[in-house]
Amino acid sequence: MVAAIASSAEVPLDMNSVLDPPDRQALARAYGAARRRLYLANLALSLLVPLAGYWSGASEGAWYALAATEWPLAIRAMLFLGLLHVAISLVDLPLAWYGGHVLPQAVGQSRQSFPGWLADWTKSMALGVLFAVLAAGWFYWSFAQWGERWWVVVASGYSLAGVSLTFIAPYVIVPLFFRMRPVDDANVRQRIEALSERAGARVREVCTLDFSRRTADGNAAVLGIGRSRRVVVSDTLLASFPADEVDAVVAHELGHHVHRDVPRLLLVHLLSLWVGLALAAWGGPRLLPVLSQPTLGYVPAYPQVLALAGLWSVLSAPLLNVVSRRAEARADQFALRVTGQPRAFASAMRRLGQQNLAEMQPPRWAELLLGTHPSLASRVRAAETFEPGRATP
């Protein structure tokens, strides 16, 4: 696949050389197509591997092997769920390695060694297994304790966990992967602080994240709540973007805060969760003969529950992405209004495409089904046709 990317783009894979924008976009299109193929392969694995684990009898064999011990039921269940998720992660490891390390290195986006990438993958896997085991444990406990109302209890617990993670992730999870420190350049810091004041989103601190240890990509965000709120900008973006384009990117992120997009999007995702669990409570008992399991609470059949949850995630994603794209477009308009520099914004979007090796215009089907953001090309057009009097506040 790497060779195919190189030949289809007809450009060298040595990204230390300077590529003209047309050549860079040719490489971005090939890179984007390869990533979409990997997404489809990962999707197939995420659905088929759990099903194979159950229908082959492997999950039931593991469950009854643990049942032969004298450990408490809760310990056996958590161990079973943890081992299952570790096994699924290990099956997925070759694709994760290719998509997360080999392919980005081939096109010059990754700056990590394999040991560095593997350390990050291990941390991500450990967190994923921990959260998955807790979520599954809550599911089975609720089913056993609450009867037909199980889905309400499950949804309530998941909602509380989702809100909590939204608040604690910047302080607990982000530091596991990146070092955050205050921006040294006083001019940059003062510009962003002044921009935050104009946007009506005062921040405590302006920080940078050390993306450059891992990637060439650039990004920015507003993290935290209340008095702990801070603007974070990747060191890669600060190193390659002129000041007015940094302002444009940061203003977009401030727009998300002013519009309360994080709680809004969280609410939409939680609504999808509640609908999915309600459908499971209604349709689950009707599917039991097809699924060849006695009840939804049959722990050895957890791989099937996992596959069905993954299927719901895939089916609901396009609608959730519509909401996300609208929020992004609204934040773009906010940035244009606050900075009053549509040319700088358009230039920043083009530069993001070049630096992050992102397609300016991905295939329409991919944008509609998979895109959480409008295409970079449409964002540039919106900036070029921006009229202050008609901007969305």
ABEGO torsion letter per residue (X at the ends): XAAAAAAAAGBBABAABBBBAAAAAAAAAAAAAAAAAAAAAAAAAAAAAAAAAAAAGAAAAAAAAAAABABBAAAAAAAAAAAAAAAAAAAAAAAAAAAAAAAAAAAGABABBAAAAAAAAAAAAAAAAAAAAAAAAAAAAAAAAAEAAAAAAAAAAAAAAAAAAAAAAAAAAAAAABBBBBBABAAAAAAAAAAAAAAGBBBABBBBBBAAAABABBBBBBBEBEAABBBBBBAAAAAABBAAAAAAAAAAAAAAAAAGAAAAAAAAAAAAAAAAAAAAAAAAAAAAAAAGBABAABAAAAAAAAAAAAAAAAAAAAAAAAAAAAAAAAAAAAAAAAAGBAAAAAAAAAAAAAAAGBBABBBAAAAAAABABBBAAAAAAAAAABBAAABBX
